[in-house]
Amino acid sequence: MAKNKKSFILYCDYIYTFSQLPDEYAGKLIKHIFDYVNDKNPVSNDLVINATFETIKQQLKRDLKKYEKIQERNKVNGALGGRPRKTQKNPKNPVGYFGNPENPKKPDTVTDTVNDNDIDSINIKIKKVIDRFLETDYKQNEIIYKTNKNELTNHLKRFLEIKKDSDNFKNKQYGNIISWFWNWCNSTSQPKQTNQNQSAPWIAGSK
């Protein structure tokens, strides 16, 4: 975090990340976040924590850059002298104000980081992808990954939470996103190497 910065933002839509994690993982994740913003440089060997934290980390970095930009602008404005000096040329307006603007601009804040419309469109797309997934029978995939449709759906939700800010997610159609998800599962779980009584690693690690 920046010097003398005492706060940071956790966004409401992070509930989708935390609600899909078991309590143990949710606790580890929030501790990892606080260690990060307090410059403790946390390192985790847990793939679940690393994957879920990455999206949050990138947002924290974007917020910090905006904060530093605002701080620098305020510093420059302060160096220019701030409020105008008194002038005797206009005794009715000795402080040099120019009146109230018709459309005053709201002050910039660090919290103005995410457009609500962008969040809504992302969440709508996530819902439509999940609805499309639920409407389709993936019995063969349940056999391959030694799991059930409900667990696969939960894993898809975690995948979407990780990928939702990427250009790939924004540009792909719903069916292509689901194909992307299966390709990601194949590269992550290596199902051919699991034995008959063992579920895929990312399934076992997410329970």
C-alpha positions in Angstrom: 0.0 0.0 0.0 1.0 3.6 -0.4 2.6 5.4 2.5 0.1 6.7 5.0 -2.8 5.0 3.3 -4.9 3.4 6.0 -7.7 1.8 4.0 -8.6 -0.2 0.9 -11.8 -1.3 -0.9 -13.4 -4.7 -0.9 -16.2 -4.8 -3.5 -19.6 -6.2 -2.9 -19.4 -8.6 -5.8 -16.5 -10.4 -4.1 -19.3 -12.3 -2.3 -19.4 -14.6 -5.4 -15.9 -15.6 -4.6 -16.2 -16.0 -0.9 -19.6 -17.7 -0.9 -18.2 -20.5 -3.2 -15.3 -21.3 -0.9 -15.5 -23.5 2.2 -15.1 -21.5 5.5 -11.5 -22.7 5.9 -10.5 -21.3 2.4 -12.5 -18.1 2.9 -10.7 -17.5 6.2 -7.3 -18.1 4.5 -8.2 -15.8 1.6 -9.2 -12.8 3.7 -6.0 -13.2 5.9 -4.0 -13.4 2.7 -5.7 -10.1 1.4 -4.9 -8.3 4.7 -1.3 -9.5 4.7 -1.0 -8.2 1.1 -2.4 -4.7 1.7 -0.2 -4.4 4.8 2.9 -5.1 2.7 3.7 -8.4 4.3 4.2 -10.0 0.8 2.3 -13.2 1.6 3.2 -16.4 -0.3 0.8 -19.4 -0.5 1.4 -22.8 -1.8 -2.4 -23.4 -2.0 -3.6 -23.4 -5.7 -7.1 -22.4 -4.6 -5.9 -19.4 -2.6 -3.6 -18.3 -5.4 -6.2 -18.6 -8.1 -9.0 -16.8 -6.2 -6.7 -14.0 -4.9 -5.2 -13.1 -8.3 -8.3 -11.3 -9.5 -8.6 -9.4 -6.2 -4.9 -8.5 -6.3 -5.2 -7.0 -9.7 -8.1 -4.8 -8.6 -6.2 -3.7 -5.5 -3.3 -2.6 -7.8 -5.7 -0.7 -10.1 -7.2 1.1 -7.1 -3.8 2.0 -5.7 -2.7 3.5 -9.0 -5.8 5.7 -9.1 -5.2 6.7 -5.4 -1.6 7.7 -6.2 -2.8 9.7 -9.3 -5.3 11.6 -7.2 -2.7 12.2 -4.4 -0.2 13.6 -7.0 -2.8 15.9 -8.5 -3.7 17.2 -5.1 -0.1 17.8 -4.4 0.3 19.8 -7.6 -2.8 21.9 -6.8 -1.5 22.6 -3.4 1.8 23.8 -4.8 -0.1 26.3 -7.0 -1.3 28.1 -3.9 -4.8 26.8 -3.4 -7.3 29.5 -2.7 -6.8 32.8 -4.6 -5.4 35.7 -2.6 -7.5 38.7 -1.5 -8.0 41.4 -4.1 -9.1 45.0 -3.6 -10.3 45.3 -7.2 -13.6 43.7 -6.3 -14.5 44.5 -2.7 -17.8 42.6 -3.0 -15.8 39.5 -3.7 -12.6 39.9 -1.6 -11.6 36.2 -1.6 -11.6 36.0 -5.4 -14.3 33.4 -5.8 -16.0 33.3 -9.2 -19.5 32.3 -8.0 -21.2 28.9 -8.0 -20.8 27.0 -11.2 -24.0 25.9 -12.9 -22.8 22.3 -13.1 -20.3 21.8 -10.3 -18.0 18.7 -10.8 -18.1 16.2 -8.1 -14.7 15.6 -6.4 -12.7 12.6 -7.5 -12.5 9.8 -4.9 -10.7 6.5 -4.8 -14.0 4.8 -4.6 -14.9 5.9 -8.1 -13.1 2.9 -9.6 -15.8 0.6 -11.1 -18.7 1.6 -13.3 -21.9 0.1 -12.0 -23.1 -0.7 -15.5 -19.9 -2.7 -16.2 -20.5 -4.8 -13.0 -24.1 -5.4 -13.9 -23.2 -6.5 -17.5 -20.5 -8.9 -16.1 -22.9 -10.4 -13.5 -25.6 -10.8 -16.2 -23.2 -12.6 -18.5 -22.0 -14.9 -15.6 -25.6 -15.8 -14.9 -26.4 -16.6 -18.5 -23.3 -18.8 -18.8 -24.3 -20.7 -15.7 -27.9 -21.0 -16.9 -26.7 -22.4 -20.2 -24.5 -24.8 -18.3 -27.3 -26.0 -16.1 -29.6 -26.6 -19.2 -27.1 -29.0 -20.7 -26.5 -32.6 -19.8 -22.8 -33.3 -19.1 -23.0 -36.9 -18.0 -19.7 -37.8 -19.8 -17.9 -35.0 -18.0 -19.2 -36.2 -14.6 -17.7 -39.6 -15.4 -14.4 -38.2 -16.5 -14.0 -36.0 -13.5 -15.4 -38.5 -10.9 -17.9 -35.9 -9.7 -21.5 -34.6 -10.1 -23.2 -31.8 -12.0 -23.6 -29.7 -8.8 -19.9 -29.8 -8.1 -19.0 -29.0 -11.7 -21.4 -26.0 -11.6 -19.7 -24.7 -8.4 -16.3 -25.1 -10.1 -17.6 -23.2 -13.1 -18.7 -20.3 -10.8 -15.2 -20.2 -9.3 -13.7 -20.2 -12.8 -15.9 -17.3 -13.9 -15.0 -15.3 -10.9 -11.3 -15.7 -11.7 -11.7 -14.9 -15.4 -14.5 -12.3 -15.4 -12.2 -9.3 -15.8 -10.2 -10.7 -18.7 -10.7 -9.8 -22.3 -11.3 -13.4 -23.1 -14.4 -13.5 -20.9 -15.7 -10.2 -22.3 -15.3 -11.2 -25.9 -16.4 -14.8 -25.9 -19.9 -16.0 -26.5 -21.6 -18.2 -23.8 -20.9 -21.5 -25.5 -17.3 -20.6 -26.1 -16.9 -19.6 -22.5 -18.1 -23.1 -21.4 -15.7 -24.7 -23.9 -12.9 -22.5 -22.4 -13.9 -23.8 -19.0 -13.6 -27.5 -20.1 -10.2 -26.8 -21.7 -9.1 -25.1 -18.4 -10.4 -28.1 -16.4 -8.4 -30.5 -18.6 -5.2 -28.5 -18.2 -5.7 -28.2 -14.5 -6.9 -31.6 -13.4 -5.3 -34.0 -15.9 -8.3 -36.4 -15.6 -6.6 -39.3 -17.3 -4.2 -39.6 -14.4 -6.8 -39.8 -11.7 -7.6 -43.3 -10.5 -11.2 -44.7 -10.5 -11.8 -43.8 -6.8 -10.3 -40.4 -6.8 -12.0 -37.2 -8.1 -10.1 -34.6 -10.1 -7.6 -32.5 -8.0 -9.5 -29.3 -8.3 -12.7 -31.0 -7.2 -11.1 -32.6 -4.2 -9.4 -29.4 -3.2 -12.6 -27.3 -3.4 -14.8 -29.4 -1.0 
